[in-house]
Amino acid sequence: MYFLFKVKYIDHPALDYVTLDRMFTIKDISEDSFNELLNQLLWAYDNRNDEYKDSLIDRVILCYKIIPLEWVKENPAKNLAFISELGTSKNVENLFQSFDLPCNMDYESWGEVVYNKNDFLIIEDNLKKVIYKITKHYSKVKIFDNTTIELINQNTNKTIITFKDSIFNNNINIFQRFIDHYNHEYFYQDNKLICKIIEKKLNIMQPIKQDKKIINKFITLDIETMVQNNVHIPFCLSYYDGIKTYSFYLTDFKDSDQMLQSAIESLLKPKYSGYNIYIHNLSKFDGVFLFKFLSIFKSNKFNTQLTPINRSGNIINWKLNFSSVNSKRQLKYFINFRDSLLMFPEQSLDKLAIYFLPVALN
């Protein structure tokens, strides 16, 4: 079985549901396995920083998943036989989440020194149940610099995180700690954290290739609503495909859902495949009705699949793939829903009509 520990805190501004440790596995249901699981939970909690320990806990949540027996790997024996095999652990699990790490480079003060030879230290902290494997490199000022440390769970003998310590700008009072894998940097002075740098990856949209031809395959659509009991109810949907206008009124249907169903089904035609359907203010108004409807769209005539692309609260594109239920090529066709207000920001439909038509409309 796979196990994952989570903790729910009470009224904490930053902590809510917190995962305490990596995924843990056991292969049988027994008292020994339960004790091993409990020890793992206590170890994970003990090695959190004070913010986690000083906050009130509402509940401890144990998530689990039953897996085939062949997926479970034996936990390594708890011994120090690896001392003779100096090197980096192969089964590295870089899971740095607010572990209570020492805030200095005086490594021999971190616990009991069990090995010290050829610029290599092994420190045991039996209180936290961790082992530090420290590879030292001397700087010009004869202190440890560019030091690599592996934090190892004493119970499982597995590496939790690796990090590097370096003197900052040759100032022995300030050192930099770099957490591998997560690209976290911490700066300490006089045993206190003075700066923390975290590199964030942003999912920036990539530019699309410019179309060489102008495509006039588009439809304009609008939804009108009325307010009943402080709730907006769609009562009319109309669209224009460049040739003809189609309108759907609430009075012709049982309710607004049935009206929207009929209107959407009328758009799911092979001749409209590849069309862009422009709706003014889709992001802030019409999309509220359409997304709820399209995301759970059910029809005995069509199979559909919605792929939305949103950014910063705006609808960039909603792609609706469709095909008839009897079609051999599933989801062969598609239409796109887009917000025309993003193309003409701060412009109402009334103003656009005046700009593009020589004679004002009544």
Residue pairs with C-beta under 8 A, 6 or more apart in sequence:
1 25
1 26
1 27
1 64
1 65
1 66
1 67
2 23
2 24
2 25
2 64
2 65
2 67
3 23
3 24
3 25
3 26
3 37
3 62
3 63
3 64
4 19
4 21
4 23
4 24
4 62
4 63
4 64
5 19
5 20
5 21
5 24
5 40
5 41
5 44
5 60
5 61
5 62
5 63
6 17
6 18
6 19
6 20
6 60
6 61
6 62
6 63
7 17
7 18
7 20
7 45
7 52
7 57
7 59
7 60
7 61
8 16
8 17
8 57
8 58
8 59
8 60
8 61
9 15
9 16
9 18
9 55
9 56
9 57
9 58
10 55
10 56
10 57
10 58
11 56
12 55
12 56
14 51
15 51
15 52
15 55
17 61
18 52
18 97
19 97
20 41
20 44
20 45
20 48
21 40
21 41
21 43
21 44
21 95
22 93
22 95
22 160
24 37
24 40
25 67
25 71
25 72
25 73
25 75
26 33
26 36
26 37
26 72
27 33
27 69
27 72
36 75
36 155
39 155
40 155
40 156
41 60
43 128
43 129
43 153
43 154
43 155
45 52
45 53
46 127
46 128
46 129
47 99
47 100
47 128
47 129
47 130
48 98
48 99
48 100
49 98
49 99
49 100
50 100
51 98
52 98
75 156
75 157
76 156
76 157
76 158
77 157
78 154
78 155
78 156
78 157
79 157
80 114
80 115
80 122
82 89
82 157
83 114
83 115
83 122
86 120
88 150
88 159
88 162
89 150
89 152
89 158
89 159
91 158
91 159
92 150
92 159
92 162
93 158
93 159
93 160
93 161
94 160
94 161
94 162
94 179
94 180
94 181
94 182
95 160
95 161
96 160
96 161
96 163
96 179
96 181
96 182
96 184
99 151
99 160
99 161
100 128
101 151
101 163
101 177
102 109
102 110
103 188
103 191
103 192
103 193
104 188
104 191
105 143
105 144
105 147
105 165
105 167
105 175
107 121
107 123
107 132
107 134
107 136
107 144
107 147
107 149
108 121
108 123
110 123
110 125
110 132
111 123
111 124
111 125
111 126
111 127
111 132
112 123
112 124
112 125
112 126
113 121
113 122
113 123
114 122
114 123
114 124
115 121
115 122
116 122
119 135
119 136
119 137
119 138
120 133
120 134
120 135
120 136
121 132
121 133
121 134
121 136
122 131
122 132
122 133
122 134
123 131
123 132
123 134
124 130
124 131
124 154
125 131
125 132
126 154
129 153
129 154
129 155
130 151
130 152
130 153
130 154
130 160
131 151
131 152
131 153
131 154
132 149
132 150
132 151
132 152
133 149
133 150
133 152
134 147
134 148
134 149
134 150
135 147
135 148
135 149
136 144
136 147
137 144
137 145
137 146
137 147
138 144
138 145
139 145
139 146
139 167
139 170
140 170
141 167
141 170
141 172
143 167
143 172
144 165
145 165
145 166
145 167
146 164
146 165
146 166
147 164
147 165
147 166
148 162
148 163
148 164
149 162
149 163
149 164
149 165
150 159
150 161
150 162
151 159
151 160
151 161
151 162
151 163
152 158
152 159
152 160
153 160
161 179
161 180
161 181
162 179
162 180
162 181
163 177
163 178
163 179
163 180
164 177
164 178
164 180
165 175
165 176
165 177
166 175
166 176
166 178
167 174
167 175
167 176
168 174
168 175
168 176
168 187
173 189
173 190
174 187
174 188
174 189
174 194
175 187
175 188
176 185
176 186
176 187
176 188
177 185
177 186
177 187
177 188
178 184
178 185
178 186
179 185
179 186
182 198
183 198
183 199
184 196
184 197
184 198
184 199
185 195
185 196
185 197
185 198
186 193
186 195
186 196
186 197
187 193
187 194
187 195
187 196
187 197
188 194
205 311
205 316
215 274
216 242
217 274
217 275
217 276
218 242
218 275
218 276
218 277
218 278
219 239
219 240
219 241
219 242
219 267
219 272
219 275
219 276
219 277
219 278
220 239
220 240
220 277
220 278
220 279
220 340
221 237
221 238
221 239
221 240
221 277
221 278
221 279
221 286
222 237
222 238
222 239
222 279
222 280
222 286
222 349
223 234
223 236
223 237
223 279
223 285
223 286
223 289
223 290
224 234
224 235
224 236
224 237
224 238
225 232
225 233
225 234
225 235
225 289
226 232
226 233
226 235
227 233
232 289
233 250
233 256
234 250
234 256
234 259
234 260
234 289
235 249
235 250
235 256
235 259
236 247
236 248
236 249
236 250
237 247
237 248
237 259
237 260
237 263
238 245
238 246
238 247
238 248
239 245
239 246
239 263
239 267
239 277
240 246
241 272
241 275
246 263
246 266
248 259
248 260
248 262
248 263
248 266
249 259
250 256
250 259
252 259
253 259
253 262
257 293
260 289
260 290
260 293
261 293
261 297
261 299
264 293
264 294
264 297
265 299
265 301
265 302
267 277
267 335
268 301
268 302
268 304
268 322
268 333
268 335
270 333
272 333
272 335
273 332
273 333
273 334
273 335
274 333
274 334
274 335
275 335
275 336
276 335
276 336
276 338
277 335
277 336
277 337
277 338
278 338
278 339
278 340
278 343
279 286
279 287
279 290
279 337
279 338
279 339
279 340
280 286
280 339
280 340
280 341
280 349
281 339
281 341
282 290
282 315
282 337
282 338
282 339
282 340
282 341
283 313
283 314
283 315
283 339
283 341
283 342
284 341
287 315
287 318
287 339
290 318
290 337
291 308
291 318
294 304
294 306
294 318
294 320
294 337
295 306
297 304
297 306
299 325
300 325
301 324
301 325
302 322
302 323
302 324
302 325
303 322
303 323
303 324
303 325
303 327
303 330
303 331
304 320
304 321
304 322
304 331
305 320
305 321
305 322
305 331
306 318
306 319
306 320
306 321
307 318
307 319
307 320
307 321
308 315
308 317
308 318
308 319
309 315
309 316
309 317
309 318
309 319
310 316
314 339
314 342
315 337
315 338
315 339
315 342
316 338
316 342
317 336
317 337
317 338
318 336
318 337
318 338
319 334
319 335
319 336
320 334
320 335
320 336
320 337
321 331
321 332
321 333
321 334
322 331
322 333
322 334
322 335
323 329
323 330
323 331
323 332
323 333
341 347
344 352
347 355
353 360
353 361
354 360
